[in-house]
């Protein structure tokens, strides 16, 4: 199941790593809070290369995250994982945004069509 979450980073938890039967692994958990009247706090896990991206986040960052949600059963108990597969940090309010069309260079004579 693919879900897109938007929210503010509340906390970056300590990274976890180890070695399994398939080799070394690294996992980074972080907490986001969704906006709205009924804000929710969600613990998101980032594995492998995404763990480095998640570790670079700062508390207060606005993010858009694509996640897969899956549950598994172990010893008659169910566990749910929210795994990030894309993490996009929103532009900070201090970052200047050019007006529409200003980031496109003007056409040169070579770009003009003869018809």
C-alpha positions in Angstrom: 0.0 0.0 0.0 1.5 3.4 -1.1 0.6 6.4 0.9 1.8 10.1 0.8 2.3 11.8 4.1 3.0 15.5 4.7 4.0 16.9 8.0 6.6 18.5 10.3 9.5 16.5 11.7 9.1 16.4 15.5 12.0 14.1 16.4 14.8 12.1 14.9 15.4 8.9 16.8 18.9 7.3 17.1 19.9 5.2 14.1 20.0 1.4 14.5 22.3 -0.9 12.6 23.4 -4.5 12.6 24.2 -7.5 10.5 21.7 -10.0 9.4 21.8 -13.1 7.1 21.7 -10.8 4.1 24.6 -8.6 5.4 24.7 -5.3 7.2 21.6 -3.1 7.6 20.8 0.4 8.9 17.5 1.8 10.0 16.5 5.4 10.9 13.2 6.2 12.6 11.7 9.6 12.8 8.5 11.1 14.0 6.3 13.5 11.9 3.2 15.3 12.8 0.5 15.7 10.2 -1.3 19.1 9.8 -5.0 19.7 10.4 -7.6 19.8 13.2 -6.8 16.2 14.0 -3.0 16.1 13.8 -1.4 12.7 14.1 2.0 11.7 15.2 3.5 9.0 13.0 6.7 7.0 13.5 8.3 6.5 10.0 11.2 4.1 9.3 13.8 4.6 6.7 16.0 1.7 5.7 19.3 1.5 3.8 20.0 4.5 1.6 16.9 6.3 2.8 18.2 6.1 6.4 21.0 8.5 5.4 18.4 10.9 4.0 16.3 10.7 7.1 19.3 11.2 9.3 19.9 14.5 7.5 16.5 15.9 8.4 16.2 18.5 11.1 13.5 19.0 13.8 10.9 21.4 12.3 11.5 20.5 8.7 8.4 20.2 6.5 8.5 17.0 4.5 6.5 15.0 2.0 7.1 11.2 2.4 6.0 8.3 0.2 5.5 5.3 2.5 4.4 1.7 2.3 2.3 0.4 5.2 2.4 -3.2 6.0 1.6 -5.4 9.0 2.9 -8.8 10.0 2.0 -11.3 12.7 4.6 -12.7 15.2 3.6 -14.9 18.1 -0.1 -14.1 17.7 0.6 -10.3 17.8 0.4 -7.9 14.9 3.1 -5.3 14.1 2.7 -2.5 11.6 5.6 -0.8 9.8 5.5 2.6 8.0 8.5 2.4 5.6 9.6 5.5 3.7 10.7 5.0 0.1 10.9 8.6 -0.9 11.6 11.6 1.4 11.3 15.2 0.0 12.1 18.1 2.2 9.9 21.2 1.5 11.6 24.5 0.6 12.2 26.6 3.7 10.3 29.8 4.0 13.7 31.7 3.8 14.4 30.2 0.4 13.6 32.8 -2.3 11.2 31.5 -4.9 11.5 33.1 -8.4 8.3 34.4 -10.0 6.8 32.0 -12.6 8.6 32.0 -15.9 11.7 33.8 -14.4 13.7 30.6 -14.1 13.3 29.9 -17.8 16.0 31.5 -20.0 14.8 33.6 -22.9 14.8 31.9 -26.3 17.8 32.4 -28.5 17.7 32.9 -32.3 18.6 29.2 -32.7 15.4 28.1 -30.8 13.1 30.0 -33.1 11.3 27.8 -35.8 11.3 29.1 -39.4 7.5 28.6 -39.7 
